[in-house]
């Protein structure tokens, strides 16, 4: 599976690794992805979502069911 957060859509970006002598080399900045299981009370089942650490805060703020409902509207299989 790709390194993409299912909730926020964060994905790897590119930049430079800069040495002490200020030489630049290409590198990738990867998102802080976690595979997390949540219990969905409305459907009485567990769901597994691959998400970034800040998406966990989004779920805590907005609620799991509203986030899952929005993902399904976008066509994501949950």
N, C-alpha and C positions, 0 to 999 in steps of 0.2 A: 504494500500500500504506500501511497505517496506521503511525504512528510507535510501534511496539510491539516490544520485544525478544522474539525467539522463544524464548529460553532462560529468562530471568528474568521475563518478562511486564511489565517496566517500561514505563510510558507517561507522557505528559505530565501534569503536575499544575498547578494554578492557585495563584496567590498574588498578592502586591502588589509593585508597583514603588514604592519609597519614595524621594521626593525629599529634598533637603537641608532643605526647609521642612516635611518630614514629611507632605506630601500623598501619598495612596495612589491608585494606579491599577492596574487588573487587568492581569496578565501571565501568560504560560505559561512553566513551566520544562520544557524538552525534555530527554529522556534523551540521553546521548552514544552515539548509534547508529552502528555501523559495518557495512558490508556486507563480509563476509569469506569467502574461499574456503579450505576445509580439504581436505586429501587424506585420504580414508577408506580406510585400508589394507585393512580387512576386505572391502570391496566393490570395491576397486581402481578408485575413481572420485573425482572432485572434487565436493564439496557446497558450495553457497553459502548462508550463513546471515546473517540480519540480526540483529545482537545489540549489546547495550550493552557498554561497555568492561570492566565488571566481570564480564560473562559470559565474556569471553575468559579471565580468571583462573580461572573455574569450569571451563572446558574443560581448561585446563592442569592443574588439580588432580585432576579426576575422570576425565579421558580423553574423547576425542571420541566414541568408539563408544558408551560408556554414556550420554552426553548425547543422542546421536542416537536411540538405542534408546528412551529415556524420552520424547523428543518424538514419536516415531512412535506410542507407546502412548497419548499424549494426542490423537492424531488429526492432528498437524501433518504436512504433506506435505514431505518432505525428499528 
